[in-house]
Amino acid sequence: MSPNRRNKEGLLARVNFPLYVVKMLTNHHILVAGGGGSSKTGVANGFEIFELSHDGEKYVAEEVIRHETGPSVVMNCASYNNGKRTFLVAGKESHCQLYTVNMKVEYENDETVLKDHKNETVSSRKRSTDPHEKIQEIKLTKEKTDRNSNSFHRLVFDIKPNDSIQTDFGDDEPLQRVVRISLSGKLMATGGTDGHIRLWQFPSLRKHLDITAHKKEIDDIDFSPDETMVLSVSKDGLAVIWSTQTGKKLSELKWNAPENVKYLYKRCRFGTIEGNSKNSCLFTLSNPFGKAGKLKSYLQKWDPAEASLKKSFEFDESLSALSVSDDGKFVAVGTMFSGSVHIHIAFSLQQVLNVQGVHNMFVTGLEFLPSDCLGGYETAVISISVDNRVCIHHVPFRSTIPLWLAVLLVVITLVLTFMLCSFLGL
């Protein structure tokens, strides 16, 4: 199978605002977020949730609900489900806003439940901590039907703003650039223009640690799977691993850049090896600084225990987005100029999909579908951009030699080798 593909297909949805965030809210629901900012452009700011399904030929996304966030654009966001409810945290200028997302399965004729839910939503407007936010109208998924065309239920979402905390204290224009929630949901990390990493207990949002990490603004942060480390990359050119218990610097990622040109780390993500949270690897994107001519950009794989570079894969243009699948088998990369999406095998960095021209502008976010919800594909990733498009790209199962055939080939090879040696008298 050729990994190269020219794509104007794979379009899931269009929204009417630029997109900066994509998250899998459930195994079958996608959350996207963004907006046009605080200026009076008429472009909205907020979240939109889509239900993802497969019609037998392609993935289909259907709008479920929309939640507007007033004058504040959502440029970074994280989510966590504790088994009972789902939490969202979103950067709104210098603050981080906590949301709860309540979901209900409701049956078509249960008018009492629907009425109670609508009344609860109306009353929650009075409790909102942000006067700019509007509690959204309830929009339901279309009713589900079984094979006998009998309707049985539908899913309702309710997004409510709760606490808000200041997470960045820059002198000029304080701005939260990134937020992450650890795998267990116990810690949240934020970074912004003042160069500090702030760790918070979650979901209480009580301060855990304040790390003076960088001299310039932070571009990305991520927790290790075992939550003992947090990595930060910044416009000062550094990528540093910190202890989540003490806040002390553990190590710094260093490599020999070509032609002594300065490179900046753009994105960073931890990944697991064979699904083991105690056995992790690390991926970064590195772009040449400024006008570096024909110099390459790199997807890099590191050993976090040794802070050593293990593998790299080069690209002809700057890179903008990075994601790792939940099973640790695949890595996805989005590009800056051509709006392309690439999928690689995490172990070897071998490229298995190259989708050119997915978006008209740079890719702002990537999110893998959960590994247990792929259907007939080996992996699939969703991409977004400021071109307002939500797209999906999938990798079919690669052909492999059956075990019985491999054993047969080995036996035949051994027999032929024995016959050749006998013929030659060896």
Wavefront OBJ file of the C-alpha trace (Angstrom):
o trace
v 0.000 0.000 0.000
v 1.395 3.367 -0.949
v 1.452 5.724 2.058
v 0.903 8.797 -0.145
v -2.582 10.103 -0.678
v -4.027 13.306 -2.015
v -7.074 14.127 0.073
v -10.065 16.365 -0.271
v -12.184 13.561 1.089
v -12.400 12.557 4.737
v -14.316 15.726 5.609
v -16.409 15.135 8.716
v -17.794 18.601 9.396
v -17.452 22.336 8.910
v -18.024 24.888 11.648
v -18.325 28.659 11.415
v -15.257 29.524 13.500
v -11.501 28.744 13.371
v -10.568 25.553 15.233
v -7.713 25.120 17.722
v -8.748 22.139 19.880
v -9.984 18.602 19.159
v -10.688 15.996 21.856
v -12.455 12.642 22.042
v -15.107 13.352 24.670
v -16.439 9.773 24.637
v -15.635 6.809 22.409
v -18.131 8.146 19.881
v -18.201 11.915 20.476
v -15.743 14.554 19.274
v -15.358 17.953 20.890
v -13.869 20.798 18.849
v -13.234 24.335 20.097
v -11.943 27.691 18.912
v -13.306 31.021 17.795
v -12.593 34.410 16.353
v -11.461 36.194 19.525
v -12.762 39.156 21.449
v -12.899 41.606 18.533
v -16.293 42.360 17.042
v -15.856 40.252 13.906
v -19.098 38.366 14.211
v -17.176 35.087 14.518
v -18.332 32.996 17.478
v -16.193 31.469 20.245
v -16.907 28.156 21.908
v -17.279 24.382 21.777
v -19.112 22.083 19.422
v -19.749 18.359 19.971
v -20.289 15.846 17.164
v -21.366 12.232 17.312
v -19.105 9.970 15.237
v -20.408 6.853 13.511
v -19.589 4.634 10.531
v -22.204 3.991 7.835
v -20.381 0.978 6.381
v -18.439 3.046 3.846
v -17.146 6.087 5.691
v -17.140 7.920 9.021
v -20.008 10.350 9.571
v -20.196 13.206 12.127
v -23.506 14.624 13.307
v -23.773 17.805 15.393
v -25.082 17.197 18.907
v -24.647 20.476 20.781
v -22.949 23.867 20.663
v -21.801 25.967 23.611
v -20.625 29.571 23.127
v -18.053 31.135 25.466
v -18.752 34.834 25.018
v -15.817 37.026 23.944
v -13.138 34.467 24.869
v -11.660 32.212 22.188
v -10.804 28.659 23.314
v -7.259 27.927 22.089
v -6.331 25.128 24.513
v -8.389 22.551 26.320
v -8.198 19.197 28.129
v -10.817 16.687 29.241
v -11.127 13.898 31.794
v -13.832 11.347 32.589
v -13.792 9.833 36.090
v -16.434 7.242 35.259
v -19.295 9.336 36.625
v -18.920 12.668 34.901
v -16.746 14.415 32.350
v -14.694 17.526 33.118
v -13.361 20.099 30.655
v -10.728 22.742 31.338
v -10.191 25.499 28.807
v -7.802 28.420 28.508
v -9.593 31.779 28.444
v -6.869 34.428 28.200
v -4.964 34.369 31.550
v -7.476 32.059 33.239
v -8.437 28.395 33.141
v -12.163 27.661 33.157
v -13.504 24.395 34.569
v -16.650 22.877 33.023
v -18.721 19.847 33.856
v -20.320 17.915 31.012
v -23.386 15.948 32.044
v -24.673 13.252 29.707
v -28.015 11.453 29.870
v -29.574 8.686 27.853
v -33.220 9.657 27.429
v -36.037 7.745 25.836
v -38.237 9.233 23.159
v -41.485 9.323 25.110
v -40.044 10.249 28.488
v -41.442 13.801 28.458
v -41.074 14.169 32.231
v -37.327 13.534 32.107
v -36.918 15.943 29.198
v -38.912 18.631 30.987
v -36.930 18.206 34.220
v -33.650 18.378 32.292
v -34.674 21.591 30.532
v -35.752 23.159 33.822
v -32.421 22.177 35.373
v -30.599 23.807 32.469
v -32.578 27.054 32.784
v -31.962 27.252 36.538
v -28.237 26.653 36.011
v -27.985 29.969 34.167
v -28.322 31.740 37.482
v -25.385 29.793 38.932
v -22.914 30.401 36.091
v -19.620 31.870 37.293
v -18.964 33.606 33.972
v -21.445 36.328 32.993
v -20.270 36.223 29.369
v -21.179 32.577 28.882
v -24.583 31.499 27.690
v -25.996 28.188 28.796
v -26.637 26.444 25.522
v -29.986 25.303 24.245
v -30.381 21.577 24.573
v -29.900 19.860 21.251
v -30.413 16.126 21.012
v -28.945 13.526 18.769
v -31.394 12.134 16.289
v -33.253 9.217 17.780
v -31.493 5.878 17.450
v -33.219 3.032 15.661
v -32.640 -0.687 15.747
v -32.766 -3.029 12.757
v -36.560 -3.153 12.972
v -36.751 0.666 12.824
v -37.945 0.865 16.438
v -36.744 4.056 18.168
v -35.294 3.554 21.626
v -33.099 6.377 23.006
v -31.086 9.529 22.496
v -28.210 11.226 24.297
v -28.369 14.673 25.912
v -25.323 16.832 26.742
v -25.265 19.723 29.211
v -22.109 21.890 29.498
v -21.915 24.014 32.656
v -19.127 26.487 33.573
v -17.870 26.145 37.158
v -14.697 27.457 38.813
v -12.149 29.675 37.076
v -8.547 30.290 38.212
v -5.751 32.540 36.960
v -2.907 30.416 35.594
v -0.586 32.950 33.918
v 0.861 36.195 35.268
v 2.860 37.639 32.368
v 3.772 41.327 32.554
v 2.378 42.416 29.191
v -0.399 40.127 28.011
v -0.819 37.135 30.334
v -2.103 34.153 28.377
v -2.515 30.456 29.115
v -0.989 28.625 26.156
v -1.524 24.986 27.132
v -3.313 22.803 29.690
v -2.993 19.048 30.347
v -4.641 16.591 32.741
v -2.659 13.564 33.955
v -3.717 10.025 33.067
v -5.252 9.364 36.509
v -6.989 12.751 36.579
v -5.274 13.759 39.833
v -3.081 16.556 38.431
v -3.500 19.390 35.933
v -0.611 21.330 34.385
v -0.785 24.785 32.799
v 1.788 26.877 30.960
v 1.757 30.302 29.341
v 3.568 33.485 28.462
v 5.294 33.931 31.840
v 7.296 30.706 31.382
v 5.996 29.022 34.547
v 4.617 25.496 34.803
v 1.875 25.405 37.394
v 0.635 22.069 38.703
v -2.839 21.882 40.235
v -4.764 19.233 42.101
v -7.685 18.132 39.971
v -10.586 18.741 39.906
v -10.338 20.925 43.056
v -7.886 23.276 41.231
v -5.813 23.747 44.402
v -2.212 24.727 43.642
v 0.298 21.862 43.864
v 3.557 23.332 42.497
v 4.792 26.478 40.753
v 7.898 25.781 38.633
v 9.935 28.672 37.205
v 10.684 26.710 34.060
v 11.578 28.988 31.130
v 12.639 32.518 30.268
v 10.166 32.718 27.386
v 6.614 31.524 26.818
v 5.794 27.840 26.942
v 4.594 26.185 23.726
v 3.649 22.742 25.054
v 3.683 20.483 28.116
v 2.789 16.838 28.781
v 2.653 14.363 31.671
v 4.482 11.048 31.584
v 2.087 8.054 31.722
v 3.149 7.249 35.315
v 2.685 10.953 36.249
v 6.100 11.274 37.900
v 7.382 13.659 35.192
v 6.145 16.625 33.222
v 7.905 17.854 30.076
v 7.857 21.446 28.848
v 9.049 23.009 25.584
v 9.464 26.740 25.124
v 10.445 29.482 22.714
v 13.738 29.741 24.610
v 14.725 26.569 22.709
v 14.719 24.246 25.716
v 12.902 20.976 26.369
v 13.098 20.055 30.059
v 11.743 17.166 32.149
v 10.606 18.109 35.679
v 9.564 16.111 38.735
v 5.852 16.401 39.495
v 6.585 15.741 43.187
v 9.361 18.249 43.869
v 9.366 20.549 40.833
v 13.080 19.926 40.359
v 14.695 19.638 36.925
v 15.404 15.994 36.097
v 16.960 16.263 32.629
v 17.112 18.291 29.425
v 16.688 17.033 25.868
v 19.719 17.822 23.693
v 20.764 16.797 20.194
v 23.244 17.869 17.522
v 21.317 20.063 15.102
v 22.553 20.153 11.473
v 24.860 22.981 10.399
v 24.739 24.431 13.939
v 21.392 26.043 13.168
v 19.119 26.837 16.088
v 16.055 24.609 16.329
v 12.937 25.163 18.445
v 10.825 22.391 19.904
v 7.223 22.915 18.834
v 5.251 20.053 20.416
v 5.871 17.199 22.873
v 3.983 14.018 23.793
v 4.727 11.003 25.954
v 3.707 7.571 24.744
v 3.549 4.099 26.247
v 5.451 1.037 25.065
v 3.171 -1.979 24.686
v 0.516 -0.182 26.726
v 2.657 -0.204 29.896
v 2.466 3.146 31.716
v 5.764 2.429 33.494
v 7.550 1.870 30.181
v 7.318 5.114 28.239
v 8.868 6.926 25.306
v 8.784 10.556 24.271
v 8.110 12.357 20.980
v 8.907 15.931 19.971
v 8.594 18.125 16.894
v 11.585 20.353 16.068
v 11.565 23.202 13.529
v 14.521 25.320 12.349
v 14.410 28.814 13.806
v 13.651 31.712 11.468
v 14.482 31.569 7.761
v 16.625 28.451 7.674
v 16.489 27.822 3.943
v 16.043 24.188 2.969
v 16.749 22.762 6.399
v 14.530 19.910 7.511
v 12.081 19.704 10.405
v 12.015 16.564 12.548
v 9.746 14.159 14.322
v 11.967 12.827 17.116
v 11.691 9.849 19.476
v 13.485 9.949 22.837
v 14.200 7.714 25.801
v 12.967 9.889 28.705
v 14.942 7.930 31.324
v 18.226 8.781 29.589
v 17.065 11.971 27.815
v 18.656 10.508 24.697
v 17.535 10.765 21.082
v 16.760 7.326 19.601
v 15.208 7.967 16.176
v 14.155 10.843 13.929
v 12.157 11.339 10.742
v 12.678 14.411 8.573
v 10.165 16.640 6.788
v 10.578 19.332 4.153
v 8.394 21.883 5.965
v 7.705 23.126 9.478
v 5.513 21.013 11.743
v 2.603 22.256 13.842
v 0.660 19.408 15.521
v 1.421 16.091 17.229
v -0.606 13.239 18.724
v 0.099 9.708 20.014
v -2.481 6.909 19.974
v -3.705 5.580 23.329
v -2.121 2.157 22.728
v 1.233 3.774 21.898
v 1.455 2.188 18.439
v 1.072 5.258 16.204
v 2.137 8.901 16.032
v 0.425 11.569 13.926
v 2.018 14.805 12.677
v 0.414 17.895 11.131
v 2.290 20.397 8.941
v 2.408 24.174 8.890
v 2.267 25.230 5.243
v 0.683 22.456 3.179
v -1.937 21.476 5.773
v -0.935 17.811 5.508
v -1.304 14.903 7.955
v 1.192 12.056 8.397
v 0.805 8.865 10.438
v 3.854 6.910 11.609
v 4.524 3.664 13.471
v 5.676 4.771 16.912
v 8.311 2.041 17.298
v 10.238 2.694 14.077
v 8.838 6.091 12.933
v 8.101 4.431 9.585
v 5.491 6.453 7.703
v 2.300 4.524 6.907
v 0.093 7.398 5.701
v 0.847 10.729 4.039
v -2.278 12.755 3.289
v -1.355 15.915 1.392
v -3.429 19.089 1.391
v -5.986 18.006 3.986
v -6.474 21.612 5.094
v -6.084 24.972 3.402
v -4.024 26.300 6.335
v -1.808 24.885 9.082
v -3.019 21.924 11.133
v -3.880 23.086 14.663
v -4.855 19.798 16.294
v -4.829 16.004 15.953
v -6.650 13.325 17.950
v -6.572 9.546 17.533
v -9.749 7.528 17.827
v -9.678 5.120 20.797
v -8.049 1.837 19.826
v -11.176 -0.177 20.741
v -13.445 1.885 18.450
v -11.719 1.562 15.080
v -13.913 -1.008 13.370
v -12.123 -2.296 10.282
v -9.131 0.069 10.489
v -5.778 -0.283 12.176
v -5.871 3.326 13.330
v -7.637 6.611 12.556
v -6.915 10.237 13.434
v -9.008 13.422 13.353
v -7.436 16.682 12.190
v -8.573 20.317 12.536
v -7.370 23.688 11.278
v -8.217 27.379 11.264
v -9.901 26.660 7.921
v -12.943 25.519 10.012
v -12.736 21.907 8.736
v -12.874 18.698 10.779
v -11.382 15.749 8.837
v -10.606 12.094 9.508
v -7.864 9.863 8.096
v -7.533 6.123 8.589
v -5.013 3.348 7.987
v -6.410 0.000 6.760
v -4.947 -3.139 8.262
v -1.663 -3.799 6.548
v -1.310 -7.167 4.825
v 0.797 -9.704 6.712
v 1.968 -13.241 5.975
v -0.137 -15.855 7.817
v 1.736 -17.816 10.467
v 1.250 -21.143 8.692
v 2.702 -19.720 5.486
v 5.707 -18.271 7.336
v 6.405 -21.687 8.941
v 6.029 -23.416 5.566
v 8.512 -21.002 3.949
v 11.029 -21.628 6.730
v 10.696 -25.411 6.304
v 11.081 -25.200 2.508
v 14.159 -22.973 2.910
v 15.766 -25.452 5.326
v 15.034 -28.412 3.016
v 16.456 -26.640 -0.028
v 19.535 -25.599 1.948
v 20.090 -29.216 3.067
v 19.678 -30.495 -0.512
v 22.133 -27.901 -1.834
v 24.727 -28.780 0.814
v 24.319 -32.520 0.004
v 24.710 -31.863 -3.708
v 27.901 -29.855 -3.114
v 29.205 -32.483 -0.694
v 29.379 -30.047 2.213
l 1 2 3 4 5 6 7 8 9 10 11 12 13 14 15 16 17 18 19 20 21 22 23 24 25 26 27 28 29 30 31 32 33 34 35 36 37 38 39 40 41 42 43 44 45 46 47 48 49 50 51 52 53 54 55 56 57 58 59 60 61 62 63 64 65 66 67 68 69 70 71 72 73 74 75 76 77 78 79 80 81 82 83 84 85 86 87 88 89 90 91 92 93 94 95 96 97 98 99 100 101 102 103 104 105 106 107 108 109 110 111 112 113 114 115 116 117 118 119 120 121 122 123 124 125 126 127 128 129 130 131 132 133 134 135 136 137 138 139 140 141 142 143 144 145 146 147 148 149 150 151 152 153 154 155 156 157 158 159 160 161 162 163 164 165 166 167 168 169 170 171 172 173 174 175 176 177 178 179 180 181 182 183 184 185 186 187 188 189 190 191 192 193 194 195 196 197 198 199 200 201 202 203 204 205 206 207 208 209 210 211 212 213 214 215 216 217 218 219 220 221 222 223 224 225 226 227 228 229 230 231 232 233 234 235 236 237 238 239 240 241 242 243 244 245 246 247 248 249 250 251 252 253 254 255 256 257 258 259 260 261 262 263 264 265 266 267 268 269 270 271 272 273 274 275 276 277 278 279 280 281 282 283 284 285 286 287 288 289 290 291 292 293 294 295 296 297 298 299 300 301 302 303 304 305 306 307 308 309 310 311 312 313 314 315 316 317 318 319 320 321 322 323 324 325 326 327 328 329 330 331 332 333 334 335 336 337 338 339 340 341 342 343 344 345 346 347 348 349 350 351 352 353 354 355 356 357 358 359 360 361 362 363 364 365 366 367 368 369 370 371 372 373 374 375 376 377 378 379 380 381 382 383 384 385 386 387 388 389 390 391 392 393 394 395 396 397 398 399 400 401 402 403 404 405 406 407 408 409 410 411 412 413 414 415 416 417 418 419 420 421 422 423 424 425 426
